[in-house]
């Protein structure tokens, strides 16, 4: 794996440290790569998520604003699904596994903006600010391992 951002590099280095420590000390370790987790508490107070930002803007009668490429996509997974996976992992003897946790479905930023607008019943259109910078960033969980395990 060749990370292309500092964020990705820091995540990868954390995984390497965890797995190395586990091997050196004969520990059972599982790393869960959580994709975009959402749920009832995702109000943007702890961390501004794209859906929370869109919801806050629409609540203020402002259109959702997409900065960059509206075709960027994310894999959104509900907190209850994450909890179920964690419970399963705790009941299975896994060693050194790195597992993606997502829905396995790509949702575009423009789709999220339109969904928030439709659910609000307000007459707004998403605003796209800036220019796409080439290939849109799309993050989608590969769910094959978690389904197999």
C-alpha positions as CSV (number, residue, x, y, z in Angstrom):
1,X,0.0,0.0,0.0
2,X,1.3,3.4,-0.9
3,X,-0.6,6.2,0.9
4,X,-1.1,9.4,-1.0
5,X,-1.9,11.7,1.9
6,X,-0.5,12.4,5.4
7,X,-3.8,11.2,6.9
8,X,-3.5,7.9,5.1
9,X,0.2,7.5,6.0
10,X,-0.6,8.1,9.7
11,X,-3.4,5.5,9.6
12,X,-1.1,3.0,8.0
13,X,1.7,3.6,10.4
14,X,-0.7,3.1,13.3
15,X,-1.7,-0.2,11.9
16,X,1.9,-1.3,11.4
17,X,2.7,-0.3,15.1
18,X,-0.3,-2.2,16.4
19,X,0.4,-5.4,14.5
20,X,4.1,-5.3,15.2
21,X,3.4,-4.8,19.0
22,X,0.9,-7.6,18.9
23,X,3.3,-10.1,17.2
24,X,6.2,-9.1,19.5
25,X,4.0,-9.7,22.6
26,X,2.0,-12.7,21.3
27,X,-1.3,-10.7,21.5
28,X,-4.5,-11.1,19.6
29,X,-5.1,-7.9,17.7
30,X,-7.8,-6.9,15.2
31,X,-7.8,-3.5,13.4
32,X,-11.2,-2.2,12.2
33,X,-11.0,0.4,9.5
34,X,-14.3,2.3,10.0
35,X,-15.5,4.3,7.1
36,X,-17.9,7.3,7.4
37,X,-19.9,6.4,10.5
38,X,-23.2,8.1,11.0
39,X,-26.1,7.9,13.4
40,X,-28.3,9.7,15.9
41,X,-25.3,11.5,17.7
42,X,-23.6,12.7,14.5
43,X,-24.6,16.3,15.1
44,X,-21.3,17.8,14.1
45,X,-20.4,18.9,17.7
46,X,-17.5,16.5,18.1
47,X,-16.4,16.3,14.4
48,X,-17.9,18.2,11.4
49,X,-19.1,15.5,9.1
50,X,-20.4,16.2,5.6
51,X,-23.9,15.2,6.5
52,X,-23.9,17.3,9.7
53,X,-22.7,20.3,7.8
54,X,-25.4,19.9,5.1
55,X,-28.1,19.4,7.8
56,X,-27.0,22.5,9.7
57,X,-27.0,24.7,6.5
58,X,-30.4,23.5,5.4
59,X,-31.9,24.0,8.9
60,X,-30.8,27.6,8.5
61,X,-32.5,27.9,5.1
62,X,-29.1,27.8,3.4
63,X,-28.3,25.4,0.6
64,X,-25.8,22.6,1.2
65,X,-22.4,23.7,-0.2
66,X,-20.1,21.2,-1.9
67,X,-16.5,22.4,-2.1
68,X,-14.9,20.8,-5.0
69,X,-16.2,17.8,-6.9
70,X,-19.9,16.8,-6.4
71,X,-19.0,13.4,-7.7
72,X,-16.8,12.7,-4.7
73,X,-18.2,9.7,-2.9
74,X,-18.0,8.1,0.5
75,X,-19.0,4.8,2.1
76,X,-21.4,5.6,4.9
77,X,-22.1,3.0,7.6
78,X,-24.6,3.3,10.5
79,X,-23.3,3.2,14.0
80,X,-25.6,0.2,14.8
81,X,-23.9,-1.8,12.1
82,X,-20.5,-0.9,13.5
83,X,-21.6,-2.0,16.9
84,X,-22.7,-5.4,15.5
85,X,-19.4,-6.0,13.8
86,X,-17.5,-5.1,17.0
87,X,-19.6,-7.6,18.9
88,X,-18.9,-10.3,16.4
89,X,-15.2,-9.6,16.4
90,X,-15.1,-9.9,20.2
91,X,-16.6,-13.3,20.0
92,X,-14.3,-14.7,17.3
93,X,-10.6,-15.6,17.8
94,X,-8.9,-13.4,15.1
95,X,-5.2,-12.6,15.1
96,X,-3.7,-9.7,13.1
97,X,-6.7,-9.1,10.9
98,X,-7.3,-5.7,9.3
99,X,-11.0,-5.4,8.4
100,X,-12.9,-2.7,6.5
101,X,-16.2,-1.7,8.1
102,X,-18.6,0.1,5.8
103,X,-21.7,-0.4,3.9
104,X,-19.9,-1.4,0.7
105,X,-22.0,1.2,-1.2
106,X,-20.7,4.5,-2.6
107,X,-22.8,7.6,-2.0
108,X,-21.9,10.8,-3.9
109,X,-21.8,14.1,-2.0
110,X,-24.4,15.5,-4.4
111,X,-26.7,12.6,-3.5
112,X,-26.3,13.4,0.2
113,X,-27.0,17.1,-0.4
114,X,-30.2,16.3,-2.4
115,X,-31.4,13.8,0.2
116,X,-31.0,16.4,3.0
117,X,-32.9,18.9,0.9
118,X,-35.7,16.5,0.0
119,X,-36.1,15.3,3.6
120,X,-36.3,19.0,4.8
121,X,-39.1,19.8,2.3
122,X,-37.4,23.0,1.5
123,X,-36.9,24.5,-1.9
124,X,-33.1,24.7,-2.2
125,X,-30.5,23.5,-4.6
126,X,-27.0,22.4,-3.7
127,X,-24.2,24.9,-4.4
128,X,-21.0,23.7,-5.9
129,X,-18.0,25.9,-5.0
130,X,-14.7,25.5,-6.7
131,X,-13.6,23.3,-9.5
132,X,-13.1,19.5,-9.6
133,X,-9.4,18.8,-9.4
134,X,-9.2,15.8,-11.7
135,X,-10.3,12.4,-10.6
136,X,-13.0,12.6,-7.8
137,X,-12.0,11.1,-4.4
138,X,-14.2,8.1,-3.8
139,X,-13.8,5.9,-0.7
140,X,-15.6,2.6,-0.6
141,X,-15.1,-0.3,1.8
142,X,-14.1,-3.6,0.4
143,X,-16.4,-5.8,2.4
144,X,-15.3,-9.2,1.2
145,X,-13.1,-10.0,4.2
146,X,-15.7,-9.0,6.9
147,X,-18.4,-11.1,5.1
148,X,-16.0,-14.0,4.9
149,X,-15.0,-13.8,8.5
